Amino acid sequence: MGRANPPVWQGANLNFIQIEHHNSLNKPMEPIEILQEFNSCYAKIQAIAQNENWLLLIANKKIDREATTHLGDVLHYLGEAMGCVEEIVEVKFNQDAEV
């Protein structure tokens, strides 16, 4: 008998489909739009990391404690990516200000 996916993963799959659909509009994103999307993702992931239900899942050993490390890694690397895009946005902003 196969094990059903937990609702958390089903929700993640739905979000992936929504993101894929959003990016399939063939409209190139400007660096500021990319930064805004990253920032939105960061805020959502940070909210999950601080969510009582997430913390209870870990405390009750429903999911591996390593999940907190993985979530922290996601936030770290997303923050690093945001920093890289921020540099591009700043350069463009400074170029536009000089004109």
C-alpha positions in Angstrom: 0.0 0.0 0.0 1.5 3.4 -1.0 1.7 6.2 1.4 -0.2 9.4 0.6 1.8 12.6 0.4 1.3 14.9 3.4 -0.8 18.0 2.7 2.3 20.2 3.1 3.9 18.7 0.0 0.6 18.8 -2.0 0.5 22.6 -1.2 4.1 23.0 -2.3 3.3 21.3 -5.6 0.4 23.6 -6.2 2.6 26.6 -5.4 5.2 25.3 -7.9 2.5 25.0 -10.6 1.4 28.6 -9.9 5.0 29.9 -10.0 5.6 28.0 -13.2 2.4 29.4 -14.7 3.4 33.0 -13.6 6.8 32.6 -15.3 5.3 31.1 -18.5 3.8 34.5 -19.5 7.0 35.0 -21.7 7.4 38.5 -20.2 10.9 39.1 -19.1 11.2 40.3 -15.6 13.1 43.4 -14.7 15.7 43.1 -12.0 13.5 45.1 -9.6 10.7 42.6 -10.3 13.0 39.7 -9.6 14.1 41.3 -6.4 10.5 41.9 -5.3 9.7 38.2 -6.1 12.7 37.0 -4.1 11.7 39.3 -1.2 8.2 38.0 -1.2 9.4 34.4 -1.2 11.9 35.2 1.6 9.1 36.7 3.7 6.8 33.7 3.2 9.5 31.2 4.0 10.5 33.2 7.1 6.9 33.2 8.2 6.9 29.4 7.9 10.1 29.1 9.9 8.4 31.1 12.7 5.0 29.4 12.4 3.7 27.6 15.5 2.5 24.6 13.5 5.9 24.2 11.8 7.7 24.4 15.2 5.2 21.8 16.6 5.9 19.4 13.7 9.5 19.5 14.6 8.9 19.4 18.4 6.6 16.4 18.0 9.1 14.7 15.8 6.6 14.5 12.9 9.4 15.7 10.6 13.1 15.5 11.0 14.8 18.2 13.0 17.1 18.7 10.1 14.2 20.4 8.4 14.9 23.5 10.4 18.5 23.5 9.1 17.3 23.1 5.5 14.9 25.9 5.9 17.6 28.1 7.4 19.8 27.2 4.4 17.0 28.2 2.0 16.7 31.6 3.7 20.5 32.0 3.7 20.9 31.3 0.0 17.8 33.2 -1.0 19.2 36.2 0.9 22.5 35.8 -0.9 20.7 35.7 -4.3 18.8 38.8 -3.3 22.1 40.6 -2.5 23.4 39.8 -5.9 20.2 41.2 -7.6 20.2 44.2 -5.3 23.6 45.2 -6.7 22.2 45.2 -10.3 19.2 47.2 -9.2 21.4 49.8 -7.4 23.6 50.1 -10.5 20.5 50.6 -12.7 19.1 53.1 -10.2 22.3 55.1 -10.2 22.5 55.1 -14.0 18.9 56.3 -14.2 19.7 59.0 -11.6 22.6 60.3 -13.6 20.5 60.9 -16.8 
